[in-house]
Amino acid sequence: MTLIIGARPLSLAELRQIALDATPLALAPEARAAVAASARTVAEIAASGRPAYGINTGFGRLSQTRIPHTELEQLQRNIVLSHAAGVGPLLTDPVVRLVLALKAASLARGASGVRVETVEALLRLYNERLYPRIPSQGSVGASGDLAPLAHLALALMSIGEVRLPEALRLAPKEGLALLNGTQVSTALALAGLFAIEDAFAAATVAGALAVDAAAGSDTPFDARIHALRGHAGQRQMAACYAALLAGSEIRRSHIDNDPRVQDPYSLRCQPQVMGACLEQMRYAAGILAVEANGVTDNPLVFADSGEVLSGGNFHAEPVAFAADALAVAAAEVGALSERRIALLIDASLSGLPPFLVEHGGVNSGFMVPQVTAAALASENKSLAHPASVDSMPTSANQEDHVSMAAYAARRLADMAANTAGIVAIELLAAAQGIDLRAPLATSPTLREAHALVRSRAAFYAHDRYFAPDIEALRSLVESGAFRRFLPRLLPSAPLP
């Protein structure tokens, strides 16, 4: 299947496909006409000599400098070369795919003044998997993601290690249009959203398994409780937990004569906490869906009136706020999961063998995996500090307030990985607890989840090398294997 860009907005589900599956892309015929009209407007302005920012002037504080017509191509080439100043680890292939797709989709709106062949060149890089080598550091998220996008533009100009076979000669404004925009910040935030969704789905299943492993109650998931509060996410998560636990033999075994009146909050308050996290993810997803389909370079070209208007669509504050919301949600998902691990290894709370292993003393069981989970949760708490509250003036104070969206979004990958690690440990611990409840069985649905865990890691009968089991489960979490247990709840889930 080929996705057509420029005909309609790309959905979150399609953006997830682009990131994970490299779905082929093509430019819509109607987009070609809009792009061509915009390019003609720029060409006419360049030929007339009428001053227009970025077409025949310098950039930033140098915008008062007029550039002769004979030097306009050099102007665009130079801005790419001078701005390709990124450092740090390279962006991953899924993120680069998103950057290429988002940049092409933005230019396809016909408001950037580039030629059709420039958009096609981006699509060629994407479709032929000629992924530019883009350093991940160097953007402050205002005036666009200048440095990383300059490294993308180098590939179009056949400069650097990854080259378009035929070098693109930049027409007036094209260098600026390629560099301006929030596509790197948005791509990083989208990749973070998708990874956090996967961890969230696995954490939901792990939390339900933990309820049964600890012989907890399903009463807190009664729909009547959540209807009285009214939050949609909370109501939906309560229904999800109730469905996951439906038909559990373990639950039926202690409905009557259970001396415990209430479970700890990490079990009982899962709908409230995870529902709030789901709402944050949905908020962020909505912002990112708009941003992914927006035009965020500057100046903007309006072919219908022949005007070129300077504004500030490159300022990535919406992306920064969305990424900060995702960071808080990821930290909370992991923090709650870690507390359930701690509950399960505590015999006084779970009613299971200490540290979830028989013959304690000679066996340490899940003692140190819980320590690992605590370390990861603590790291996430530090990373969750909002990046958007910082600003460092740049460009001789011309760009005097910036969003820090690129870092806000980039740190989500580390947070998602940390959360996946915590949830992997909880899945192992909860599956261990379910096994220790035998011959009583958990619910039919959770038996499927338990089998998924056991397909990667065996029952922990005695101490063994633990790290490979954790890594195997983290890989399973990050693969999205648990998404199927939350049909249509996640923001990037395809529409029914």
Secondary structure as GFF3:
##gff-version 3
##sequence-region A 1 496
A	DSSP	beta_strand	3	5	.	.	.	ID=ss1
A	DSSP	alpha_helix	12	21	.	.	.	ID=ss2
A	DSSP	beta_strand	25	27	.	.	.	ID=ss3
A	DSSP	alpha_helix	29	48	.	.	.	ID=ss4
A	DSSP	three_ten_helix	60	62	.	.	.	ID=ss5
A	DSSP	three_ten_helix	69	71	.	.	.	ID=ss6
A	DSSP	alpha_helix	72	83	.	.	.	ID=ss7
A	DSSP	beta_strand	87	90	.	.	.	ID=ss8
A	DSSP	alpha_helix	93	107	.	.	.	ID=ss9
A	DSSP	alpha_helix	116	127	.	.	.	ID=ss10
A	DSSP	beta_strand	135	137	.	.	.	ID=ss11
A	DSSP	alpha_helix	146	156	.	.	.	ID=ss12
A	DSSP	alpha_helix	174	179	.	.	.	ID=ss13
A	DSSP	alpha_helix	183	213	.	.	.	ID=ss14
A	DSSP	three_ten_helix	219	221	.	.	.	ID=ss15
A	DSSP	alpha_helix	223	229	.	.	.	ID=ss16
A	DSSP	alpha_helix	232	245	.	.	.	ID=ss17
A	DSSP	alpha_helix	249	253	.	.	.	ID=ss18
A	DSSP	alpha_helix	265	268	.	.	.	ID=ss19
A	DSSP	alpha_helix	270	292	.	.	.	ID=ss20
A	DSSP	beta_strand	300	302	.	.	.	ID=ss21
A	DSSP	beta_strand	307	309	.	.	.	ID=ss22
A	DSSP	alpha_helix	317	345	.	.	.	ID=ss23
A	DSSP	alpha_helix	347	350	.	.	.	ID=ss24
A	DSSP	three_ten_helix	354	356	.	.	.	ID=ss25
A	DSSP	alpha_helix	367	383	.	.	.	ID=ss26
A	DSSP	alpha_helix	405	436	.	.	.	ID=ss27
A	DSSP	alpha_helix	444	454	.	.	.	ID=ss28
A	DSSP	alpha_helix	467	478	.	.	.	ID=ss29
A	DSSP	three_ten_helix	483	485	.	.	.	ID=ss30
###
